[in-house]
């Protein structure tokens, strides 16, 4: 019986996913309907200051936040 050695990259991915989820939750609480825009601003700021890791993080947050999904948000084109 062989034991599988945990892959350190798997742990890093899980930690990053948790950090993104926490950032998305916080952005939704703080910025509400503007959470996606706030994440975009943070990503652009990091990109302009050449903070690649932070840029990538905020880009993930931007892609994860759903537009107009915060409390009290109204979709601009109701179906």
C-alpha positions in Angstrom: 0.0 0.0 0.0 1.5 3.3 -1.1 0.7 6.6 0.4 0.1 9.5 -2.0 2.3 12.5 -1.1 0.1 15.7 -1.0 0.9 18.0 -3.9 1.8 21.4 -2.4 0.3 23.1 -5.5 -3.1 21.6 -4.6 -3.0 23.3 -1.2 -2.0 26.6 -2.8 -5.0 26.4 -5.2 -7.4 25.7 -2.4 -6.0 28.6 -0.4 -6.3 30.9 -3.4 -9.9 29.8 -4.0 -10.7 30.5 -0.3 -9.1 34.0 -0.6 -11.0 34.8 -3.7 -14.3 33.6 -2.2 -13.7 35.8 0.9 -12.8 38.8 -1.3 -16.0 38.3 -3.3 -18.1 38.1 -0.2 -16.5 41.2 1.2 -16.8 43.1 -2.0 -20.5 42.3 -2.2 -21.0 43.5 1.4 -19.1 46.7 1.0 -19.7 47.7 -2.6 -23.0 45.9 -3.1 -24.1 46.5 -6.7 -20.7 48.0 -7.6 -18.6 45.0 -6.5 -17.6 44.0 -10.0 -16.5 47.6 -10.8 -14.6 47.8 -7.5 -12.7 44.6 -8.3 -11.9 45.9 -11.8 -10.5 49.1 -10.3 -8.4 47.1 -7.9 -7.1 44.9 -10.7 -6.2 47.9 -12.8 -4.5 49.6 -10.0 -2.3 46.5 -9.3 -1.5 46.2 -13.0 -0.4 49.8 -13.3 1.8 49.4 -10.2 3.2 46.1 -11.6 2.0 44.0 -8.8 1.4 40.9 -10.9 0.2 38.5 -8.1 -2.3 41.1 -6.8 -3.5 41.8 -10.3 -4.1 38.2 -10.9 -6.0 37.9 -7.6 -8.3 40.8 -8.3 -8.8 39.6 -11.9 -10.1 36.3 -10.4 -12.4 38.3 -8.1 -13.7 40.3 -11.0 -14.5 37.2 -12.9 -16.2 35.6 -9.9 -18.5 38.5 -8.9 -21.7 38.4 -10.7 -23.0 41.7 -12.0 -26.0 43.2 -10.2 -26.2 40.2 -7.8 -25.7 42.1 -4.5 -28.5 42.8 -2.0 -30.9 45.4 -3.4 -29.5 45.3 -6.9 -31.8 45.5 -9.8 -30.8 44.0 -13.1 -30.8 46.8 -15.8 -32.6 44.6 -18.3 -35.2 42.6 -16.4 -36.4 39.6 -18.4 
